[in-house]
Every structure is written in C-alpha cells, then in structure tokens.
Amino acid sequence: MQKKINQKRFVRYKVGAELYSMCQSKFEEMAKEANAIYKLNKLVLVNCDIFEEYLETFRIRE
C-alpha cells in the first residue's frame, strides 16, 4: 500500500508546492493542466487527489 504524500485534500498553491517539492509556478502550471483548480472568489485551492492522478502520468516505467 502506497503512503499518501499529504493528508489534506485541498491546498493553496504555496503549500502544494512545498508538499510536492517544486517551485510554486510549476505547481500552479501542473495543477491547471490537471484541472485540479477550485476557485472561490479570490481563494484558489488545488485538489490533491486529482493532482496526484495527473502526476502519476509522468511516471517512468522501465
């Protein structure tokens, strides 16, 4: 069984970038590509479940 990287389902850009060890601009770009963005007025949240599914598509299988 694979351990989850984080326990939160929704995070802001800054927290998500820290959780996934990448710069904020790259995290924002990938979250948008993954269609994992939720916008509530000026608050933007990223669904980590959707983001992780998208991230898995970059896995190298050898």
VEXDREN-2710 file (C-alpha; in Angstrom, 1 decimal):
% VEXDREN-2710
k/r/px/py/pz
1/MET/0.0/0.0/0.0
2/GLN/1.4/3.4/-1.0
3/LYS/1.7/6.1/1.6
4/LYS/0.0/9.4/0.8
5/ILE/2.2/12.4/0.4
6/ASN/-0.2/14.6/2.3
7/GLN/-3.3/14.3/4.4
8/LYS/-5.1/17.4/3.1
9/ARG/-7.4/17.1/0.1
10/PHE/-7.3/20.8/-0.8
11/VAL/-4.3/23.1/-0.6
12/ARG/-3.3/26.6/-1.7
13/TYR/-0.5/27.0/-4.3
14/LYS/2.2/27.8/-1.8
15/VAL/1.5/24.8/0.4
16/GLY/1.1/22.4/-2.6
17/ALA/4.4/23.5/-4.0
18/GLU/6.1/22.7/-0.7
19/LEU/4.3/19.3/-0.4
20/TYR/5.4/18.2/-3.8
21/SER/8.9/19.8/-3.6
22/MET/8.6/22.0/-6.6
23/CYS/8.5/25.8/-7.3
24/GLN/5.2/27.5/-7.0
25/SER/5.0/28.5/-10.6
26/LYS/5.5/24.8/-11.8
27/PHE/2.9/23.6/-9.3
28/GLU/0.4/26.2/-10.5
29/GLU/1.0/25.2/-14.1
30/MET/0.6/21.5/-13.5
31/ALA/-2.5/22.0/-11.3
32/LYS/-4.1/23.9/-14.1
33/GLU/-3.2/21.3/-16.7
34/ALA/-4.6/18.6/-14.3
35/ASN/-7.9/20.6/-14.0
36/ALA/-7.5/20.4/-10.2
37/ILE/-8.2/24.0/-9.5
38/TYR/-11.2/25.2/-7.4
39/LYS/-11.7/29.0/-7.3
40/LEU/-13.9/30.6/-4.6
41/ASN/-13.9/34.3/-5.2
42/LYS/-10.2/35.2/-4.7
43/LEU/-9.3/31.9/-3.0
44/VAL/-7.8/29.3/-5.2
45/LEU/-7.5/25.7/-4.0
46/VAL/-5.9/22.6/-5.6
47/ASN/-7.5/19.2/-5.2
48/CYS/-4.5/17.0/-4.3
49/ASP/-6.3/13.7/-5.3
50/ILE/-6.7/15.0/-8.9
51/PHE/-3.2/16.5/-8.9
52/GLU/-1.7/13.2/-7.8
53/GLU/-3.5/11.3/-10.5
54/TYR/-2.1/13.7/-13.1
55/LEU/1.3/13.5/-11.6
56/GLU/1.3/9.7/-12.0
57/THR/1.0/10.1/-15.8
58/PHE/4.7/11.3/-15.7
59/ARG/5.9/8.1/-14.0
60/ILE/8.8/6.4/-15.9
61/ARG/8.2/2.7/-16.1
62/GLU/11.3/0.7/-17.1
END
